[in-house]
Amino acid sequence: MQEISIIQAEERLAAYVFLPEDRFNYFLIISHGFRGTKENGGKIFDFAQRLNALGFAVLAFDFSGSGNSDGNFDDVSLSRQAKDLKAVMAYVNDKYHLPLILLGRSFGGSTVLAAGAGDERVAAYVFWSTPVRLQETFKTILGDEDREKIARGESISIRDDAGVYQIKPALFNDFAVHRMGEYMGSIKDRPVLIVHGLADEVVDPANARELYSKLTNAELVLVENADHRFVNKYREREEITIQWLQANFA
């Protein structure tokens, strides 16, 4: 494993690169979810090792304002994350000149759509628990008072396991810039894997079904009793993904 930095708009994006010992033909880029990091709670290391054993190179990175990357998380938006991912894709393309496979968790999957759907360098896409109904998804995680504040153009403060952060109205306003339906259509017939938990309490599984309905070469796997983070099912999600990659690319 190598720790590297990728420069995006004069800010440093922290990343891990995992390279197989032997020849590899695809480079898999992993985008973490909202308030997540490239380590995915430490799970990235074993997962990347398993992918390397199949002949896939792997890069996992922190979006601006997350993990060890520069920037302020409070300025998060889909547009900013899309710029980050495009910078990472350009780095991998310039250095390795290989087809890309994009994997996104949750809001990272939304970012994969926004940044990579129409990019001919991308050979395939993997979406884990990904929202395509962005306004609806983010509003469902807010209380009535917070929704009213956002509607009035006010920021709100939220506390989670990592501390206190702000959500600004700009996050919601930015959603209007993005045409998720057009992004889904631009994937055309490239291979897609969609994995979603049927007990997802954050992103309604209807998002996965809608994404699947827009694609022509997709596989949809809905996992019983799996929540948004696949807390007790992450091994199953990894195995589904690895088997799909083996069947299509290894």
N, C-alpha and C positions, 0 to 999 in steps of 0.2 A: 504494500500500500504506500502511496505517495500523498503527502499533503501539499496542495498547490494553491495559488491565488490567481484568479481571473479578473482582469480589470474591466469594469462596466461603468462608463460615465465617471471616470476618475475615482470610483469606489472599488474596493477589493471584495470579491466574492470568494469565500473560503470553500474549498472542495477537497474531496478524497478521490484518488484515481486508483483503481484496482485492475491490474493487467495480468492476464494468464501467462503462464510460463512459455506456452507454445504459441503458435500462430493463431490469430483471431480475425474474424471477418466482419463482426458487427460491434458497435459501441453503444451500450445501453446507458442512457442518462436518466437519473432518478430525481424527481422534483418532490420535495416534501410538502406536507399539508400546512394549513393555517396554524400559526404558532408552533409549528414543528421545527425540526432541524434535520440536517443530513444524516445524523446517526440513527434516527428513528428509534430512540430509546435503547441504542446499542445493538439493534437487530441488523443493521446494515452490514456489519462485518462478516457474520456467518453467511448471510444471504449473498453478498458479493463473492465470497469464496466459492459458494456453490455455483454461481453463475460463471465464474472464471473456469471452474472445472469442466463446464460445458463448452468453453471456447468463446465466451462473451467478455469483452472488456466492460468495465463499469465506472461511471463517474457519478458521485452524489455530491450535491452542493447546497449551501445555505443561501436562501434569497436575501436580498438587501434587508438589513434590520433584524435578521434572524441569526441564531447561532453565533458563529465567529466572523460573519461578514460585516462590513461597514454599513452604516446607515441607521435610520430610526424606524423601528417597527411601526410606530404610529402613522407613518406615511404610506402604509401598505395600500396597494391597489393592484387590480388585475393587470393594468397596463404596465406598471412598474415591474411586476414579476415576469410579464411576457418579455420585456426588454432584457431582464436578467437571463432568462432561459435562452433567448436568441444569442446573447453574448457567449454563453456556455457552448451552444451548438456551433457557433463560429470557431471557437477555440478548438473543439474536438475535430471539426472538419479540416481546419488549417494544419493541425498537427498530425492527424492520423489518416485522413482521406478515406474514411470508411462509412458505409451506410449506418444511419442512426436508428435506434429504437428508443422511444420516449415512454417512460413510465411515470405517472403522476398519482400521488395520493391526495384525495380530497380536493382542496383548492389548488393543489399542485397539478391535479388532473385538468381542472378548468384552465390552468395556465398552459398546459400542453396543447389544449385545443386552440387557445388564443395565439400561441407563438409558433406552433409547429404543424397545424392542420394542412396548410397549403404548401408546405416546404417539400420539395422533391428529394431532398437528402434523407428524409425520414422513411424508413422501410416499414415500420409498424408502430403501433401504439398500444399501451396497456393503461387502463384506467381503473384505479382502486377507489371505490366509494366517492365517486366524482359528482359534484353538482353541476348541472347545466341550467337549472332554474335558479340563477344566482340571487336575485332580489328575494324570491320566496324563501330560499334556504337560509339566508342570513337574517331575515326578519323573524323566522321561526325560533331562532336561538336568543332573541331579545325579548325582554318583558314589555308590557304595554307602555310603561313610562319611558323606557329607552327608545322604543319605536317613535313615540311622540317627539322626543328630543331630536332624533335624527330628522324627522319630518320638518321640524322647525329650523333645521340647519345647525344644530348644536352637536358637539362631540359628546361621547359617553365614555365612562371609565368602567373597565371590567377587570375583575381579579380572577386569575386562574393559578394553576400549580407553579407557573413560572414567574408570577408576580402580577403587577397592575399594568394594564395597557389601555390605550385609547382607540376607539373606532370613530373616525371622522366621517361626516357626510360625504366627503370626497370619494370614499370607498364605494358607496352606493351610487353616487353620481357617475362614477367611471363605468359601472356596469352597462349604462346606456350606450357607451361607445362600442361595445362588443356585440356582435351578431352571432350568438352561439349556434343558431340554426345554419348559418352560412358556413361556419367553421366545420360543423359536422358534415355538411354536404361536400366540402372540399377535400375530405379524406378519400372520397370516392371508394375504390374497391381495395384499398390497402388493408392488410390484416390488422384486426383490432381484437383485443381481449378486454372484457369488462367484468370486474369482480365486485360484488356489492353484498353487504350483509342485509338479510331480511329483517333484522332487529336494529337496523341503523336508526338511532335516535336523533341524529343531526341532519343527515341528507336522506330524504325519502327515497326508497328504492324505485319510485316512479321516475327519478332522474336517470337511473341506469336503463330502465325500459325505454325511455324516450330516446336516449343515446343509441341504443341498439336498433330501434326502429328506423333511424335515419341512415344506417350503414348497410352495406351490401356484402361485406366479408368479415362479419364480426361474430364472436362467440360470447355469449352472456352466461355468467355463472352467478347465481344467487345462493348465498350460503345461509343455511338455517341457523338461527340462534347466534348470529354474528352481529356485534354492535358496530358503531362507526369506526372504532380503532381496531377492530378484530382482536380485542384484548386476549381472549382465550382461543382464538381461531387463526392467529397470524401464521402459524406453521402451515395450516391448510391453505391459506391464501398464497403463501410462497410456493407450495407444492403445485397448486393449480397453475401458477404463472410459469414455473420451471417446465412443467410438462407441456404447456402450450408452446413455449419457446423451443423446446426440443422437437416438437412435432413440426414446427414451421421453419426453423432456422438452423438448428444445431447440425 
